[in-house]
């Protein structure tokens, strides 16, 4: 088993080296490389059959194959550094974002139950039950798990109504 892992690692490394060399030749030259330069060593028939099998896989199957190889061979993920032009573009986006926020008023909110008065807990549970269509037990667990998002993607008018109703019962509500 260990010998198989080592041979597979060597095969993967040599294949990646060959690919990088070939791609660098293709990228650096304006014409395609002659066939004699592309294939300098004969390919083992075993490897050729594996390549044929891999080329017939779908993208999902290929992704699962890669993750399985990484776990079996203990290959770490490689992270690539960001390109040099990305940081220059980021400040421009940051400068534009505040301008958009000033121009556009937020119309869709998430309603978050922050806390509640202990005396008003039963009333809040009943109101949550009606709002969310939960059973009494589920709404009790929901209220006791505060702070928690009550509803998402709610219009401004509805969010204000729900907020005022729950605050009148003794809950602390925030709109996000």
C-alpha positions as CSV (number, residue, x, y, z in Angstrom):
1,X,0.0,0.0,0.0
2,X,2.8,2.4,0.9
3,X,4.6,1.6,-2.4
4,X,1.4,2.3,-4.3
5,X,1.1,5.7,-2.6
6,X,4.7,6.6,-3.3
7,X,4.4,5.6,-6.9
8,X,1.2,7.5,-7.3
9,X,2.8,10.6,-5.7
10,X,5.7,10.3,-8.1
11,X,3.4,9.9,-11.1
12,X,1.3,12.9,-10.1
13,X,4.4,15.1,-9.5
14,X,5.9,14.1,-12.9
15,X,2.6,14.7,-14.6
16,X,2.2,18.1,-13.1
17,X,5.8,19.0,-14.1
18,X,5.3,17.8,-17.6
19,X,2.0,19.8,-17.8
20,X,3.7,23.0,-16.4
21,X,6.6,22.6,-18.9
22,X,4.3,22.1,-21.8
23,X,2.0,24.9,-20.8
24,X,5.0,27.3,-20.4
25,X,6.2,26.3,-23.8
26,X,2.7,27.0,-25.2
27,X,2.4,30.3,-23.4
28,X,5.9,31.5,-24.3
29,X,5.8,30.6,-28.0
30,X,3.5,32.0,-30.6
31,X,3.3,28.8,-32.6
32,X,2.4,25.4,-31.3
33,X,5.3,23.2,-30.3
34,X,6.3,20.4,-32.7
35,X,5.0,16.9,-31.8
36,X,8.5,15.7,-31.1
37,X,8.9,18.4,-28.3
38,X,5.5,17.6,-26.7
39,X,6.1,13.9,-26.3
40,X,9.8,13.4,-25.3
41,X,9.4,10.1,-23.4
42,X,7.1,7.2,-24.1
43,X,4.0,7.0,-21.9
44,X,3.4,3.8,-19.9
45,X,0.3,2.1,-21.1
46,X,-1.0,1.8,-17.6
47,X,-0.8,5.6,-17.1
48,X,-2.3,6.1,-20.6
49,X,-5.4,4.0,-19.6
50,X,-5.7,5.9,-16.3
51,X,-5.6,9.2,-18.2
52,X,-8.3,7.9,-20.7
53,X,-10.5,6.9,-17.7
54,X,-10.1,10.3,-16.0
55,X,-10.8,12.2,-19.2
56,X,-14.2,10.5,-19.3
57,X,-15.3,11.7,-15.9
58,X,-17.8,14.5,-15.3
59,X,-16.7,17.6,-13.3
60,X,-18.3,16.4,-10.1
61,X,-16.6,13.0,-10.4
62,X,-13.3,14.7,-11.1
63,X,-13.7,16.9,-8.0
64,X,-14.5,13.9,-5.8
65,X,-11.5,12.1,-7.4
66,X,-9.2,15.0,-6.5
67,X,-10.4,15.3,-3.0
68,X,-10.1,11.5,-2.5
69,X,-6.5,11.6,-3.9
70,X,-5.7,14.5,-1.5
71,X,-6.9,12.6,1.5
72,X,-5.4,9.3,0.5
73,X,-2.0,10.8,-0.3
74,X,-2.1,13.4,2.4
75,X,-1.6,16.3,-0.1
76,X,-2.3,19.8,1.4
77,X,-4.3,22.4,-0.4
78,X,-2.3,25.1,-2.1
79,X,-3.4,28.7,-1.8
80,X,-2.3,31.1,-4.4
81,X,-1.6,34.8,-3.6
82,X,-3.8,37.5,-5.0
83,X,-2.7,39.3,-8.0
84,X,-1.0,42.7,-7.7
85,X,-3.8,44.6,-9.4
86,X,-6.5,43.4,-6.9
87,X,-5.5,45.7,-4.0
88,X,-5.6,48.7,-6.3
89,X,-9.2,47.9,-7.4
90,X,-10.4,47.4,-3.8
91,X,-10.2,51.0,-2.6
92,X,-12.3,52.2,-5.6
93,X,-15.0,49.8,-4.6
94,X,-14.9,51.0,-1.0
95,X,-15.3,54.6,-2.1
96,X,-18.3,53.8,-4.3
97,X,-20.1,51.7,-1.6
98,X,-20.9,54.6,0.8
99,X,-22.3,56.7,-2.0
100,X,-24.7,53.9,-3.0
101,X,-25.9,53.6,0.6
102,X,-26.7,57.3,0.8
103,X,-28.6,57.2,-2.4
104,X,-30.6,54.0,-1.8
105,X,-32.7,53.5,1.2
106,X,-32.9,50.0,2.6
107,X,-36.2,48.4,1.9
108,X,-35.7,44.8,2.9
109,X,-34.9,43.9,6.5
110,X,-34.3,41.0,8.8
111,X,-36.1,41.1,12.2
112,X,-34.0,40.0,15.1
113,X,-35.4,39.2,18.6
114,X,-32.6,40.4,20.9
115,X,-34.2,39.9,24.3
116,X,-37.5,40.1,26.2
117,X,-38.9,40.8,29.7
118,X,-39.4,37.7,31.7
119,X,-43.0,38.8,32.7
120,X,-44.0,39.2,29.1
121,X,-42.5,35.9,27.9
122,X,-45.9,34.1,27.4
123,X,-47.3,36.9,25.3
124,X,-44.2,37.0,23.1
125,X,-44.3,33.2,22.6
126,X,-47.9,33.5,21.4
127,X,-47.1,36.3,19.0
128,X,-44.1,34.4,17.6
129,X,-46.3,31.4,17.2
130,X,-48.7,33.4,15.1
131,X,-46.0,35.1,13.1
132,X,-44.0,32.0,12.2
133,X,-46.7,29.4,12.2
134,X,-44.8,27.2,14.8
135,X,-46.2,25.0,17.4
136,X,-46.3,26.3,21.0
137,X,-43.3,24.2,22.0
138,X,-41.3,25.3,19.0
139,X,-42.1,28.9,19.5
140,X,-41.1,28.6,23.2
141,X,-37.8,27.2,22.2
142,X,-37.4,29.9,19.6
143,X,-38.0,32.7,22.1
144,X,-35.8,31.2,24.7
145,X,-32.9,30.9,22.2
146,X,-32.8,34.8,21.8
147,X,-31.0,36.6,20.3
148,X,-32.2,35.0,17.1
149,X,-33.4,36.1,13.6
150,X,-37.2,36.1,13.6
151,X,-37.9,36.8,9.9
152,X,-35.7,37.6,6.9
153,X,-36.4,39.5,3.7
154,X,-39.3,41.5,5.2
155,X,-40.5,44.8,3.6
156,X,-40.0,48.0,5.6
157,X,-43.7,48.4,6.4
158,X,-44.1,44.9,7.7
159,X,-40.9,45.0,9.6
160,X,-42.0,48.2,11.4
161,X,-45.4,46.7,12.2
162,X,-43.9,43.5,13.7
163,X,-41.3,45.5,15.6
164,X,-43.8,47.8,17.2
165,X,-46.1,44.9,18.1
166,X,-43.4,42.9,19.8
167,X,-41.9,45.9,21.5
168,X,-45.3,46.7,22.9
169,X,-45.3,43.3,24.4
170,X,-41.9,43.8,26.1
171,X,-39.4,42.4,23.5
172,X,-36.3,44.1,22.3
173,X,-36.2,44.0,18.5
174,X,-33.6,45.1,16.0
175,X,-33.9,45.5,12.2
176,X,-30.9,44.5,10.2
